[in-house]
């Protein structure tokens, strides 16, 4: 049965087309991975099917009475509500039914026999619905999902207003899973999850009996949970049965076949044109030339898609730093309350250190304390001499209405416009992206603009907080290669072992020093 039908969808921003006459059908129980390079329109597609964005052309039709759950990372969580309160709102429709049932009980004392009979019938239906939807074990269901995503460590009675970005996303994801909609729409759900909780979500989705559409650049995760791939490229959407690895094999074969057919056809066109040019003037061969011209006119010409620019990251290296990068003495990090026991950490030139551990234990806080951006609760940080630091922040919350050119030019005023454009193109951005405002770009494209500024700055220490969030597969691989080649020192937070294990010379498990005072 078709849950969602999208037909003849076309959409664009300004003169930049995203989709052209795209059609799509989602069937009950399908587990779909929506893949494609940054900027191909994956999140735009999600916004169109959920009605947040109206397409320029085309139709989006949902089956009737379909409950759709969308992981919206911009949803507002009201101050004064605890995590438990927010998670229980997943069952609001059941609480409303209970209130309706209690209202009927109150009216029964004054009802006529006929009204009483109807009320008892309605109460019976409501009671069955509540029982069938596990209404009487809501608390244990809330605790089970909260535990799976690590929210029990945060504390279910904690005010949602005090949560970090990662913890907030976990709450929204937990609420969505508890709602158990007919279809889940998940846009990069693993971005703010640590390894243990990615594993739990993987198991959950493997057993999920309803349909879902998942956008993710985490290939091992994608491979383990989907059975269909929809690939978005060059304004088209193509369907492949199987996981991501299977899609890649078929995609490469199709690409090679198309290239071979294109070469053969170009050879044929060249020969036909040559024959026509040589023979159209001669009376004896004019008819043959006209016949070949007709063949040329009717020919459906094969077009190869333009190759997307693949990113190239080459970090500019500054002068050599001193031997010491930083050293902490009895450093206690935190804001209002301590997030760590006293830390005595040391990093020396040439080390590449990855920080791993659950969300909310203070990894970002540690980075900012080391950089001097926030004051520690107690203790001290000594930074080494001659440091040239390049810092990639996890989240940039402010809106940015500069064009990409303006953004990079402001950072490097001595560059010519050609140099600015070339620097952005090297980071995998097309001309259309380069001339767009940063605000309208996808998460991956925004990250590439920030990386462009970073690679063109002279540094000897890179401090990177989840740099792979939102990056597509090609960009992630190239960033890994560039960081391995970098001669300076690196301090990196990442939740992707397959990324940081090849870069880091050491891994620090931050769970060993956190106080877990949430």
Backbone torsions as a table, in degrees:
resi	resn	phi	psi	omega
1	UNK	NA	135.1	-179.0
2	UNK	-80.5	122.6	178.4
3	UNK	-87.4	-40.5	-175.7
4	UNK	-137.8	131.2	175.5
5	UNK	-124.7	127.0	176.1
6	UNK	-118.2	124.8	-178.8
7	UNK	-130.0	135.8	175.0
8	UNK	50.5	48.1	-176.4
9	UNK	-82.8	126.7	173.1
10	UNK	-130.7	138.8	-179.2
11	UNK	-159.1	150.9	177.0
12	UNK	-160.3	170.4	175.3
13	UNK	-119.5	114.9	-176.5
14	UNK	61.6	-127.9	179.9
15	UNK	-96.1	13.4	-178.5
16	UNK	-103.2	106.5	-179.4
17	UNK	-76.4	136.7	178.1
18	UNK	-105.1	-49.0	177.7
19	UNK	-126.0	147.6	175.5
20	UNK	-135.0	105.0	175.9
21	UNK	56.3	51.0	-177.8
22	UNK	-90.8	136.0	174.4
23	UNK	-124.8	152.0	-171.7
24	UNK	-158.6	143.3	178.0
25	UNK	-138.4	129.0	179.2
26	UNK	-110.0	126.5	-179.9
27	UNK	-103.2	160.4	-178.7
28	UNK	-56.9	131.5	174.6
29	UNK	81.8	-1.7	-180.0
30	UNK	-73.3	138.4	177.5
31	UNK	-111.8	100.7	-168.9
32	UNK	-105.6	134.6	169.9
33	UNK	-102.0	122.3	178.4
34	UNK	-99.0	112.0	-171.6
35	UNK	-123.9	163.1	179.3
36	UNK	155.5	163.2	-178.8
37	UNK	-66.9	162.8	175.9
38	UNK	-56.2	136.1	175.5
39	UNK	87.5	1.6	179.7
40	UNK	-80.9	-12.4	172.9
41	UNK	110.7	21.0	-177.1
42	UNK	-64.6	-49.5	-179.6
43	UNK	-68.7	-33.7	176.9
44	UNK	-62.1	-41.6	178.7
45	UNK	-60.1	-45.6	178.1
46	UNK	-59.1	-43.1	-178.9
47	UNK	-65.9	-32.7	178.8
48	UNK	-72.2	-46.1	-177.3
49	UNK	-69.0	-24.2	177.6
50	UNK	-90.0	0.0	176.7
51	UNK	82.6	6.2	179.2
52	UNK	-75.6	-20.0	-176.9
53	UNK	-136.1	133.1	177.7
54	UNK	-89.9	128.4	179.3
55	UNK	-70.8	157.4	175.9
56	UNK	-66.4	-39.9	178.4
57	UNK	-146.7	159.6	175.3
58	UNK	105.4	172.7	-173.6
59	UNK	-127.9	139.2	174.5
60	UNK	-120.5	119.6	-177.6
61	UNK	-125.5	124.4	174.6
62	UNK	-100.3	149.5	171.3
63	UNK	-63.6	154.2	-179.7
64	UNK	-66.7	150.3	176.5
65	UNK	56.4	34.5	-179.8
66	UNK	-93.4	125.1	177.7
67	UNK	-92.4	116.7	-175.9
68	UNK	-108.2	129.9	178.0
69	UNK	-114.5	125.2	-176.3
70	UNK	-123.7	126.2	177.4
71	UNK	-76.4	98.5	-178.6
72	UNK	-102.3	106.6	-175.9
73	UNK	-74.0	-3.4	179.5
74	UNK	-104.6	7.2	179.7
75	UNK	-62.4	146.1	-177.8
76	UNK	-88.4	130.4	173.8
77	UNK	-108.0	120.6	-172.6
78	UNK	-73.4	135.3	175.8
79	UNK	-62.8	142.2	-179.4
80	UNK	99.9	-15.2	176.9
81	UNK	-93.7	139.5	175.7
82	UNK	-86.9	168.9	176.1
83	UNK	-57.9	-43.1	-179.5
84	UNK	-59.9	-43.3	179.5
85	UNK	-58.6	-45.8	-177.9
86	UNK	-64.3	-43.3	-178.4
87	UNK	-65.3	-34.1	179.8
88	UNK	-70.2	-22.2	178.1
89	UNK	-65.1	-15.1	175.4
90	UNK	-60.9	-24.4	-176.9
91	UNK	-108.4	22.1	-174.8
92	UNK	-55.9	-38.7	-178.7
93	UNK	-62.3	-31.2	178.3
94	UNK	-75.3	-38.9	176.2
95	UNK	-63.2	-36.5	177.3
96	UNK	-64.4	-39.0	178.5
97	UNK	-66.6	-39.3	178.1
98	UNK	-62.1	-41.9	179.3
99	UNK	-62.7	-39.6	178.6
100	UNK	-64.2	-42.1	179.7
101	UNK	-63.2	-44.5	178.9
102	UNK	-63.3	-34.9	177.0
103	UNK	-64.1	-39.2	178.5
104	UNK	-65.2	-41.8	178.5
105	UNK	-57.9	-41.0	-178.4
106	UNK	-65.3	-33.0	-177.6
107	UNK	-81.1	-14.9	-172.5
108	UNK	-62.6	-31.4	-177.3
109	UNK	-63.2	-27.8	-177.3
110	UNK	-107.7	9.3	-174.2
111	UNK	-85.7	150.9	172.5
112	UNK	-73.4	162.5	179.5
113	UNK	-54.5	-39.6	-179.7
114	UNK	-66.0	-44.2	179.5
115	UNK	-64.2	-39.1	-179.1
116	UNK	-61.8	-41.3	-179.6
117	UNK	-61.7	-44.3	179.8
118	UNK	-64.9	-41.3	179.9
119	UNK	-63.6	-42.2	-179.9
120	UNK	-63.5	-37.1	177.7
121	UNK	-64.4	-45.5	179.9
122	UNK	-63.7	-41.8	179.5
123	UNK	-62.8	-39.5	179.8
124	UNK	-62.0	-43.0	179.5
125	UNK	-63.8	-45.8	-179.6
126	UNK	-62.4	-44.5	-178.8
127	UNK	-59.2	-43.2	178.5
128	UNK	-62.9	-42.9	-179.9
129	UNK	-61.6	-44.4	-179.6
130	UNK	-62.3	-43.9	-179.0
131	UNK	-65.7	-44.8	-178.1
132	UNK	-65.3	-26.4	-179.4
133	UNK	-100.1	22.4	174.0
134	UNK	58.0	33.6	-177.1
135	UNK	-59.8	-33.4	-173.1
136	UNK	-86.7	1.3	174.1
137	UNK	-126.3	29.1	-178.3
138	UNK	-56.6	-43.6	-176.3
139	UNK	-59.3	-41.6	-178.1
140	UNK	-71.8	-33.0	177.1
141	UNK	-66.5	-42.3	178.1
142	UNK	-59.1	-45.4	-177.3
143	UNK	-68.3	-34.0	-179.7
144	UNK	-64.9	-48.2	-179.5
145	UNK	-69.6	-39.5	178.9
146	UNK	-61.1	-39.2	-179.9
147	UNK	-67.3	-42.2	-178.8
148	UNK	-60.2	-33.7	-178.1
149	UNK	-100.3	7.4	174.5
150	UNK	81.6	13.9	-178.4
151	UNK	-79.1	-17.3	176.5
152	UNK	-68.0	-28.9	175.7
153	UNK	-67.1	-34.3	-179.5
154	UNK	-71.9	-35.4	-178.1
155	UNK	105.4	113.9	-174.4
156	UNK	-69.4	-15.1	179.6
157	UNK	-98.5	13.9	179.1
158	UNK	-83.5	142.5	179.3
159	UNK	-66.4	130.7	-176.7
160	UNK	-65.4	-20.2	-179.2
161	UNK	-66.9	-23.1	-175.2
162	UNK	-92.4	7.2	-172.7
163	UNK	-84.8	153.4	173.0
164	UNK	-75.8	168.9	179.5
165	UNK	-56.4	-42.6	-179.1
166	UNK	-67.0	-42.3	179.6
167	UNK	-64.9	-38.9	180.0
168	UNK	-61.9	-42.7	179.1
169	UNK	-64.5	-37.8	177.8
170	UNK	-61.7	-40.5	179.8
171	UNK	-63.2	-45.9	-179.7
172	UNK	-63.3	-39.5	179.3
173	UNK	-67.7	-44.1	179.4
174	UNK	-60.6	-43.3	179.3
175	UNK	-61.1	-42.7	-179.7
176	UNK	-63.4	-43.9	-179.5
177	UNK	-66.3	-35.4	178.5
178	UNK	-68.2	-30.8	178.7
179	UNK	-66.8	-23.7	-179.7
180	UNK	42.9	61.4	-177.9
181	UNK	-70.9	170.3	178.2
182	UNK	-67.6	-27.2	175.4
183	UNK	-144.1	132.8	176.9
184	UNK	-100.9	133.0	173.4
185	UNK	-114.9	112.1	-173.2
186	UNK	-119.1	116.5	-179.6
187	UNK	-104.1	101.7	-180.0
188	UNK	50.3	59.0	-176.1
189	UNK	-68.2	-20.2	-176.0
190	UNK	-86.3	-4.5	-175.3
191	UNK	-54.4	-37.9	-175.7
192	UNK	-112.8	17.5	178.4
193	UNK	-103.2	146.8	174.8
194	UNK	-90.6	175.8	-169.5
195	UNK	-56.5	-45.3	-175.6
196	UNK	-62.2	-39.7	-175.3
197	UNK	-83.8	-22.7	170.5
198	UNK	-64.6	-39.7	178.9
199	UNK	-62.2	-41.9	179.6
200	UNK	-65.6	-44.6	179.8
201	UNK	-63.0	-36.6	178.3
202	UNK	-59.0	-48.7	-179.4
203	UNK	-63.6	-40.5	-179.0
204	UNK	-60.5	-47.1	-177.5
205	UNK	-71.4	-31.2	176.9
206	UNK	-62.0	-34.6	-177.4
207	UNK	-95.5	-0.6	-175.2
208	UNK	-70.4	119.9	-173.2
209	UNK	-81.4	-19.9	179.9
210	UNK	-88.1	178.7	-177.0
211	UNK	-83.0	153.8	168.7
212	UNK	-149.2	153.5	170.6
213	UNK	-117.2	126.1	-173.7
214	UNK	-122.3	125.6	169.6
215	UNK	-100.9	124.7	178.1
216	UNK	-158.6	141.9	173.7
217	UNK	-102.8	7.6	177.8
218	UNK	-90.4	94.7	-169.6
219	UNK	-64.0	-45.1	177.8
220	UNK	-57.9	-38.4	178.8
221	UNK	-65.6	-48.2	-178.7
222	UNK	-58.9	-47.2	-179.0
223	UNK	-57.8	-33.2	-172.8
224	UNK	-83.1	-12.7	-173.6
225	UNK	-123.1	-14.9	-175.2
226	UNK	-104.9	156.4	174.4
227	UNK	-122.5	0.6	176.7
228	UNK	-143.3	144.2	175.6
229	UNK	-119.4	131.3	167.9
230	UNK	-110.6	120.6	-175.4
231	UNK	-103.4	126.5	-178.5
232	UNK	-103.7	118.7	-179.3
233	UNK	-160.1	138.8	176.7
234	UNK	49.8	46.5	175.3
235	UNK	67.5	13.5	179.4
236	UNK	-117.9	161.1	175.9
237	UNK	-130.1	116.6	-176.6
238	UNK	-118.9	143.1	-173.5
239	UNK	-100.2	136.1	177.6
240	UNK	-134.2	131.5	178.3
241	UNK	-81.8	136.4	178.1
242	UNK	110.2	-169.4	-177.1
243	UNK	-89.3	-173.1	-175.2
244	UNK	-65.3	-41.3	-179.8
245	UNK	-60.8	-40.7	179.3
246	UNK	-66.3	-42.0	177.0
247	UNK	-57.0	-45.7	-177.1
248	UNK	-58.9	-43.5	-179.5
249	UNK	-60.6	-50.4	-176.8
250	UNK	-65.4	-40.4	-178.9
251	UNK	-61.0	-44.4	-179.6
252	UNK	-64.7	-41.7	178.9
253	UNK	-62.5	-46.8	179.1
254	UNK	-59.4	-41.4	-178.9
255	UNK	-63.4	-45.3	179.9
256	UNK	-65.0	-40.3	179.3
257	UNK	-62.5	-42.3	-179.8
258	UNK	-64.6	-41.7	179.4
259	UNK	-64.1	-40.3	178.2
260	UNK	-64.6	-45.2	179.6
261	UNK	-62.7	-38.7	179.6
262	UNK	-63.0	-45.3	-179.5
263	UNK	-63.2	-43.6	179.3
264	UNK	-61.6	-44.3	-178.1
265	UNK	-66.4	-41.0	178.8
266	UNK	-61.3	-37.5	177.2
267	UNK	-64.0	-44.6	180.0
268	UNK	-63.6	-44.7	179.5
269	UNK	-59.3	-44.5	-179.4
270	UNK	-60.5	-44.0	-178.6
271	UNK	-67.6	-41.2	179.1
272	UNK	-64.0	-45.4	-179.9
273	UNK	-61.6	-40.4	-179.6
274	UNK	-64.0	-43.7	179.7
275	UNK	-62.4	-44.6	-179.1
276	UNK	-61.5	-46.8	-178.2
277	UNK	-59.8	-37.9	-175.9
278	UNK	-81.1	-24.5	-169.5
279	UNK	-116.7	-5.5	-174.4
280	UNK	-71.6	-24.0	-176.7
281	UNK	-83.3	-25.2	-176.8
282	UNK	-81.9	133.2	-179.2
283	UNK	-61.5	-42.5	-175.5
284	UNK	-66.3	-25.8	-176.3
285	UNK	-115.8	3.6	-175.2
286	UNK	-59.8	-41.5	-178.4
287	UNK	-63.2	-39.8	178.1
288	UNK	-65.2	-39.2	179.1
289	UNK	-64.4	-41.0	179.9
290	UNK	-65.6	-38.4	179.3
291	UNK	-61.2	-43.8	179.1
292	UNK	-68.8	-33.6	177.3
293	UNK	-63.6	-41.4	177.9
294	UNK	-60.8	-42.7	178.6
295	UNK	-60.2	-41.5	177.7
296	UNK	-62.1	-43.5	-177.3
297	UNK	-65.2	-34.8	-177.4
298	UNK	-84.7	-13.5	-173.6
299	UNK	-64.5	131.5	174.5
300	UNK	-85.0	106.1	-172.2
301	UNK	-75.8	128.6	177.2
302	UNK	-75.7	131.1	177.1
303	UNK	-116.0	134.0	175.2
304	UNK	-89.9	137.4	177.3
305	UNK	-64.5	144.9	177.7
306	UNK	-65.0	135.1	177.8
307	UNK	-64.7	128.0	176.4
308	UNK	-72.1	140.8	178.4
309	UNK	-64.3	127.7	177.1
310	UNK	-89.4	136.4	-176.4
311	UNK	-66.1	147.2	172.7
312	UNK	-130.4	115.9	178.9
313	UNK	-107.9	122.1	175.1
314	UNK	-131.3	101.5	-176.3
315	UNK	-69.6	128.8	176.3
316	UNK	-74.5	126.7	-176.7
317	UNK	-98.6	133.8	-179.1
318	UNK	-86.0	-160.5	178.5
319	UNK	-68.2	166.4	179.0
320	UNK	-73.2	133.6	178.9
321	UNK	-80.0	172.2	172.1
322	UNK	-66.4	168.8	-177.8
323	UNK	-63.0	-39.9	179.9
324	UNK	-84.8	130.1	173.3
325	UNK	-90.8	-54.9	171.9
326	UNK	-157.6	160.0	174.0
327	UNK	-145.4	132.7	178.4
328	UNK	-108.6	145.0	177.2
329	UNK	-123.0	113.0	179.8
330	UNK	47.6	42.8	-176.5
331	UNK	-76.8	122.9	173.8
332	UNK	-113.5	118.0	-176.6
333	UNK	-98.8	159.8	177.5
334	UNK	150.5	-179.9	177.5
335	UNK	-110.6	-84.6	178.4
336	UNK	-86.1	-31.3	-179.1
337	UNK	-134.8	156.9	-175.5
338	UNK	-66.6	139.1	174.9
339	UNK	-105.2	-6.7	-178.6
340	UNK	-143.9	159.3	167.5
341	UNK	-77.2	170.5	178.9
342	UNK	-58.0	126.0	-174.2
343	UNK	-108.1	132.5	173.4
344	UNK	-120.6	89.5	-174.9
345	UNK	-113.8	152.1	179.9
346	UNK	-144.2	137.4	176.3
347	UNK	-131.0	135.7	-179.6
348	UNK	-117.4	162.1	-178.1
349	UNK	-51.2	135.9	176.5
350	UNK	91.9	-14.2	178.3
351	UNK	-74.1	145.8	174.0
352	UNK	-125.0	104.4	-170.3
353	UNK	-110.9	128.8	174.0
354	UNK	-102.2	133.4	175.4
355	UNK	-101.1	126.6	177.7
356	UNK	-130.0	162.1	-179.1
357	UNK	145.8	168.4	-175.1
358	UNK	-62.0	158.1	175.9
359	UNK	-65.2	148.5	172.2
360	UNK	83.7	2.8	-178.8
361	UNK	-93.0	-4.0	172.3
362	UNK	110.5	21.4	-179.6
363	UNK	-64.6	-48.7	178.8
364	UNK	-65.6	-38.4	178.7
365	UNK	-61.5	-38.9	177.5
366	UNK	-62.2	-47.1	179.3
367	UNK	-56.7	-47.4	-176.5
368	UNK	-67.8	-31.1	177.1
369	UNK	-69.7	-41.3	179.0
370	UNK	-64.5	-38.9	-178.7
371	UNK	-77.6	-9.7	179.8
372	UNK	83.3	13.8	-179.5
373	UNK	-78.1	-29.0	173.9
374	UNK	-130.8	151.2	-178.8
375	UNK	-81.2	139.5	176.0
376	UNK	-73.4	162.0	175.4
377	UNK	-68.7	-39.7	173.9
378	UNK	-159.5	171.3	-178.8
379	UNK	83.6	-172.8	-174.6
380	UNK	-144.2	160.7	175.0
381	UNK	-124.7	127.8	173.9
382	UNK	-109.5	118.2	177.1
383	UNK	-94.0	146.7	-176.5
384	UNK	-74.0	-179.9	-177.6
385	UNK	-87.2	153.3	171.8
386	UNK	60.0	32.5	179.1
387	UNK	-77.9	133.6	171.4
388	UNK	-120.1	100.6	-167.7
389	UNK	-96.9	131.7	170.2
390	UNK	-110.1	119.8	-173.3
391	UNK	-116.2	123.7	175.3
392	UNK	-107.3	109.1	-178.6
393	UNK	-79.7	151.0	-179.1
394	UNK	-67.7	-47.2	-176.5
395	UNK	-127.2	133.2	170.3
396	UNK	-112.5	108.3	-171.4
397	UNK	-87.2	-19.1	-176.2
398	UNK	-79.1	147.5	176.4
399	UNK	-73.1	148.8	-177.6
400	UNK	-131.9	108.6	-176.5
401	UNK	-99.9	11.0	171.4
402	UNK	-70.4	153.3	166.4
403	UNK	-75.9	164.9	179.0
404	UNK	-59.9	-38.6	-179.9
405	UNK	-61.8	-47.4	-179.7
406	UNK	-61.5	-40.6	-177.2
407	UNK	-60.1	-46.4	-178.9
408	UNK	-76.2	-37.8	179.8
409	UNK	-62.9	-38.3	177.3
410	UNK	-61.4	-35.4	-179.5
411	UNK	-78.4	-29.5	-177.6
412	UNK	-131.5	72.4	-175.1
413	UNK	-61.7	-20.1	-179.4
414	UNK	-79.2	-12.3	179.5
415	UNK	-69.5	148.1	168.2
416	UNK	-80.4	166.6	178.5
417	UNK	-62.3	-36.6	178.1
418	UNK	-60.2	-43.4	-178.8
419	UNK	-65.9	-38.1	177.8
420	UNK	-63.4	-48.0	179.9
421	UNK	-62.1	-42.3	-179.7
422	UNK	-64.1	-39.0	-179.8
423	UNK	-64.9	-42.1	179.6
424	UNK	-69.1	-40.0	179.2
425	UNK	-63.3	-37.6	179.0
426	UNK	-62.8	-26.7	179.5
427	UNK	-87.0	8.8	172.7
428	UNK	93.7	18.9	-180.0
429	UNK	-102.3	137.6	180.0
430	UNK	-83.4	169.9	179.7
431	UNK	-56.0	-42.1	-179.4
432	UNK	-60.8	-43.0	178.4
433	UNK	-64.2	-45.3	-174.0
434	UNK	-59.2	-34.7	-177.6
435	UNK	-89.6	-5.3	179.5
436	UNK	-82.5	162.2	172.9
437	UNK	-74.4	145.3	-179.4
438	UNK	-57.2	-36.4	-174.8
439	UNK	-59.4	-31.9	-175.5
440	UNK	-91.3	-0.7	-179.0
441	UNK	-77.3	160.0	173.8
442	UNK	-72.4	167.8	179.6
443	UNK	-57.7	-40.2	-179.6
444	UNK	-68.0	-39.4	179.4
445	UNK	-67.2	-39.2	177.4
446	UNK	-61.3	-41.7	179.3
447	UNK	-62.3	-37.2	179.7
448	UNK	-66.8	-35.2	176.4
449	UNK	-64.8	-42.6	179.1
450	UNK	-66.0	-39.7	177.4
451	UNK	-65.5	-33.6	178.0
452	UNK	-59.3	-43.4	178.9
453	UNK	-66.9	-35.6	-177.6
454	UNK	-70.8	-44.9	-176.3
455	UNK	-69.0	-24.4	-178.8
456	UNK	-92.5	2.1	174.9
457	UNK	-97.3	141.1	176.8
458	UNK	-75.7	122.4	-177.6
459	UNK	-136.2	158.4	168.1
460	UNK	-129.0	-1.5	174.0
461	UNK	-140.6	120.6	175.0
462	UNK	-102.9	126.3	176.2
463	UNK	-114.8	109.4	-169.8
464	UNK	-120.9	119.7	-178.7
465	UNK	-107.0	102.3	-179.1
466	UNK	51.1	58.1	-176.4
467	UNK	-69.3	-18.3	-175.9
468	UNK	-88.6	-7.8	176.8
469	UNK	-54.4	128.2	176.9
470	UNK	78.8	-13.3	-177.3
471	UNK	-75.0	139.2	177.2
472	UNK	-74.3	174.5	-171.9
473	UNK	-59.4	-46.0	-178.3
474	UNK	-62.5	-44.7	-177.8
475	UNK	-65.2	-38.1	-179.7
476	UNK	-64.7	-44.4	179.5
477	UNK	-63.4	-42.3	-178.8
478	UNK	-68.2	-37.4	177.8
479	UNK	-64.6	-40.6	178.0
480	UNK	-59.9	-45.9	179.8
481	UNK	-60.9	-44.0	-176.9
482	UNK	-66.0	-37.8	-180.0
483	UNK	-70.9	-34.3	176.6
484	UNK	-66.3	-35.4	-177.5
485	UNK	-79.8	-18.6	-175.5
486	UNK	-63.9	131.1	-176.5
487	UNK	-85.9	-14.9	-178.7
488	UNK	-80.4	-164.9	-179.6
489	UNK	-98.9	152.7	-178.0
490	UNK	-134.8	134.7	171.0
491	UNK	-122.3	116.2	-165.8
492	UNK	-131.3	132.8	168.9
493	UNK	-105.1	129.4	177.6
494	UNK	-153.7	146.1	175.8
495	UNK	-104.0	9.4	-177.9
496	UNK	-111.9	100.3	-178.0
497	UNK	-56.4	-37.9	-177.9
498	UNK	-67.7	-16.8	175.2
499	UNK	-88.3	-54.3	-170.5
500	UNK	-78.3	-24.5	-177.2
501	UNK	-62.7	-32.7	-179.3
502	UNK	-83.5	-15.6	-178.2
503	UNK	-95.3	-43.0	-169.3
504	UNK	-78.4	142.4	170.3
505	UNK	-89.7	-21.2	177.6
506	UNK	-144.4	149.1	174.5
507	UNK	-120.5	124.9	176.4
508	UNK	-102.4	122.3	176.8
509	UNK	-87.5	105.2	-174.8
510	UNK	-69.9	-15.0	178.6
511	UNK	-67.9	-16.5	-178.5
512	UNK	-77.6	-16.7	179.9
513	UNK	-119.5	-2.1	-179.5
514	UNK	-71.8	149.1	175.7
515	UNK	-86.3	-16.3	-173.6
516	UNK	54.5	33.2	175.3
517	UNK	-85.8	87.3	-176.4
518	UNK	-91.6	NA	NA
